[in-house]
Amino acid sequence: MAGKQDEKRKAAKSPEKRLEKPDKREKREKSAEPTKNAKSAKNAEPEKSGKPGKPGRSGKSGKRSVTEDFGARPLRELLRVTPGERPDLAGIDPSATPGGPVDKAAGVAATALLAQPLGSLQERLYAASTAGDRRRVLLVLQGMDTSGKGGTLKHVIGLFNPSGCRIKAFKAPTEEELGHPFLWRIKQELPRPGEIGIFDRSHYEDVLIARVRELVPRNRVRARYAQINRFEKALADDGVTVVKVFLHIGYEEQRARLLQRLDNPDKHWKFDVGDIEERGMWPAYQEAYEVALERCSTDEAPWYVVPADRKWYRNWAISTLLREHLEDIDPQYPKGEFDVEECRRRLLAS
């Protein structure tokens, strides 16, 4: 299996990259506004410990998790990144459980109970599409290595009927994809009316690794934020509900998960030695995520920061976010264009 790092370094390259090298002299851009937490942090933000900007310094002790208001407020209000505000990821506890059940047992039980309403909403969404309703859902999953993108596919999307889901994991682009603008391959994988689409990584790789690794000039990265916003607005205008989730894992938790892969021979296939090098660039990646969340959390396609150290909370939170958005869509079964009683009579007489 090809190394993940080779895939990552290719994924963010657009065709023009071959002709131009990044200007490394250009200074790292800074946000014009002071850094702010996501809106969700008002409810789940722990008190910072350690020095800001230092990876893994925000320990789990002393951090507040809001569980007493389980179900009291829509989760999308708690976790949403306010448009135009830059979240301070170092100040958001990755082990917090904002708005969630009180513990793992309650969380697992609550997630299981979501299977029936999610399945019903999915069926209604698909049924409505047979009558011309173009609405559909796109779940975008982004996060550092081991943050749980694959686990989300297994435990959350497993609650749906797979025949109504379109799943795409974006890896290294093909030669054909490299010959097109960076959004081209994304457009080929969008969900159709009535479907639930899931992206494991996405077009955001082109403003994350491209920025950190300086794979394209910085001014080209800046232009991509606006391109992404226009693209996602067009999706929303065409009936796509875009749910973008940043799986916020802690620095220490990532180390523990990588060590678990090393300790288990059956998991060696999931480990890449390049993951260690990527960890060395943790602060740069956190900054790249903060900038992307700030510039691309819009009214049409908001970002949600989901603390991901606790897998049970991650599963419950994403399932709940999907339920809230599907309920907001409120798809309806189309009415049959036939005489029910006449059909009943004919069937009974047959």
N, C-alpha and C positions, 0 to 999 in steps of 0.2 A: 504493500500500500504506500502510495506516495506520501511524503511527509506533509503534515498540515501546514507547516510554515511555507513550503513552496507554493501550496495552494493559496494561502493568504496573500503572499506577496504578488501573485499574479492576479488575484481577484479584483484588486482595486485599480488595475491599470486600464486606461482607455487607450484607443488606437494611437492618439497623438503622443502618448508617453514614450513611444519608441523614438520620437524625433526630438524630444525636449527633455532636459535633465532638470531636476528641481533646483531652485536657487537657494542653496543652503545658507547664503548670507542673509536672506530675509529673516527678520526678527519674528519670533513667535508672537502671533497676534494675541492681544488681550481684550477681554470684554470691556466695553465702555462703562458698564455698570458694575458695582460691587457684587461679588458672588452672593447668591441667595439660595436657600434651600428650595426644593420643590414644595408645592403647596401641601403635599402629603406630610411633609416633615413637621408641619404645625401640630399634627396629631400624633406622629410617631417618632419625631426626632429625638434622639437621645442626647444627653449631654456629652459633648466632645471630651475625649480623654486623649492624652498624648499630644504631640505637636502636630499642627495642621500640615497637610501635605506629605506626611510620612506614611507609607503604606503599612497597613496592619496595626496601626497604633491605636485604633479605636476598639478597645476591648469590649467584651460583652457585659461585663459587670457594671452596674450603675446606670444602665441604659433603660429607658422607659419604653415599654411596649403597650400600645393601647388595645386592650382586649375587653374592657368593661362595656364598650359601646358596640359589641358584636351585633351587626345587623341594624344599628341605629341610623347610620348614614350610608349612602351609596359608596361603595368602595372606590369607584372612579373619582369621587371627590377627594378621598383621602390620599390616593396615590398619584393623582394627576400632577404633571409638571405644568405650572402656570405659564401660559404663552409669554415669551419675552423675558422670563426670569431664568437665571442660571442656577441650577441646583448645586448644592455643595455636597457631593457624594461622600466626602470624608465625614460629614456630620450626620449622615443617615445610617443608622445601625443596620447592617445587613442581616442581623439575627432578630430584628424586631418583628412583631406580628400585628401591625396596625389594622384595627377593625376586625381582627380575626377571632377564632375560637380560643378558649383559654389554654389548651394544651394539645399535644399531638393526637391523643386519642379522640378528643372532640373534633379536631380538624379533619382527621381521616373519616370520621363518621359524617361530618358535615359535607365533605366532598362527595362521598358516596350518595348522599341524598340529593345532590345536584344532577345526578345522571338522568333521572326521569324528566325534570323540567327542561334540561338541555336537549334531550332527545326529542321531546315534544316540539320545542321551538325550532329545532333543526328540520323536523318533518314539515312543519308549517311553512318554513322558509322555502323549502324545496317545492312544496305543493303550490305555493303562490307563484313560483317561477313558471309553472306549466300554464298559467293564465296570463303570462306576459310581464309579471313583476320582475324587474331587473336587479333587485336588491340582493346583496351578498355581503359576506364578512371576510376581512383579511386580517389575520393575526400575525404580527411581525415580532419575532423573538431575537433579541440581541443580548450579548453579555460576554464577559471574559470566558476563557476556557474553563470548563468544569462548572459553569454557572447553572446548568440544568436545562439547556435547550432540548437535548434528547430525552431527558426525563419528563419534560412537559409533554412532548409528543406521545410518550408512552402512557402517562397517567391522566392527562387531561383530554387529549384528543381521543383517547380510548373510550371516553364517555359518549362519543358521537358514533353515528352510523358511518363507517369508513367510506361507503359508496358516495356519500355526500361531501366528502372532504378532498381537497387538492393540496398535497404536501410537497414542498420543494425545499431541499437543502442545497444552498448555493455554495459551490466549491470553486476550484480553479476554472476560469473561463476557457472555453474552447477557442480554437483559432477563428472560427466563424464569429463567436461572440466578441473577440478582441477587435474584430473588424467593424464593430458598431459602437455607437455611444454607450456609456455605461448603463443607461436605463433600458436599453433594448432587450437584454435577456430577461430583465424583470417583467417586462410587459408580456413576454411569451408565457409566463407562468401564473398570470392572474386568475383568480377564481371566476367561474362563469356564474350567471344568474342562478340563485338558489343554493350555491355552494358555500362552504366555509374553507377558505384558503389559509394555509399556514406556511410561513417562511422561516426556515431555520437559517439565520443570517439573511442578509438582504442587500439592497442598494446602499445601506448605511456603511457597509464595508468600504465603500469608495470615499467616505469622509472620515473613516477611523484609521485603518491601517495605512491608507494613502497619506494621511496627515502625519502619523507617528513615524512611518518609515520614509517619509518624503519621496513617495513614488511618483508624484506629479508635482509641478510647481504649486506653491501655496495659493497663488491667485486663482488657479484652476479649482483647488479644493473649495475656496470661498464661493466660487460661482456655483458649485454643486449644491450647496444648501438651498439656494433659491430655486434651482432646477427641481430638487426633490419636493419642495413646497408646492410648486406649480403642478408637478406630477400628481401629488397626493390630493390636491384640491380637485383636479380633474377626475380622479377616482371617486371622490366623495360626490361630485356633481353627477356622476354616472351611476350612483346607487351603491357604491362600495363603502361599508363601514370599516374604517381602518383602526385597528387596535394595536398600538405599538407598545411593547413591553421590554423594558430594560431589566434584566435579571441581575440584581445587585448583590454580588457575592463578596465576602470579605477576603482580604489578603491571606490571613492565617487559615481560613477555611479552604481556600484554593490549595494551599500547600498540603493540608491534610488529605484532600481528595486526590491530589496527584500522588501522594505517598501510598494511598490505598491502592492505586493502580499499579504502582511498583511492587507492592507487597503481594499482589494477587496475579499469578502468571496468566490466569484467564482474562485479565484486563490489560495485559501488556499491549495488545493491539490498539488500545485506545490512548496509549501514551506516546508522546513524541518528544524527543530530547529538546526540540526547539521550544517546548513549553517553558523550559527553565529560562531560556533567553528572553522570552516574552515577559516573564515575571519581572525581569530586570527593568522593563520599561513600563511597569505598573503606573507610576505617576503620570507619564505621558499619555497612556491610554485613558486614565480617569479624566484627565483634562480634555482629551478628544471627545469622550462621551459627554462631558458637561457642556461643551460647545455645541455638539449635535443636538442634545436635549433642549438647550436654550433656543437655538435657531430654528429647530424643526418641530417644536411642540406647538401646534396651531389649533384653532377651534375646529377645523375640519378633520385633523388627524393628530390628536394629542398623544403625548408620551406618558407612560405610567412607570414609575419606579417600584419594582416589586422586590422587597428584601428576600434573598434567595438562600441564605445559610440554612434555614429550616425547610427541608424539602416538602414537608406536609403543608406548611403555610404557602409555599410557592404554588403547589397544586391547587389548594383551595382558592387562593387569590385570583389566579388566572381563570379558573372555572367560574368564579363569581363575576369577574369582569366580563367574560363572554356572556354570561346569563343576563347581566344588566344591559349590555348592548343589544342582545337579541330581543329582550323585553321592550326596549325602546323602539326597535324596528317594528315590533308587534305584527309579524306576518299573519295572514289569515288564510284559512282554507278557501279555495275558490268554490263558488256555488256551481252545482251541476246544471248544465243546460239541457235538461231532459225532464220528462214527466215521471217523477218517482213512483207514483201510484200505478201508472200504466205499465212501467217496467216490472213492478212487483207482481201485477196481475199476470203478465205474460210469463214470468218466471214460474209462478205457482202453477200455471196451466201447462207448462212444458214437461 
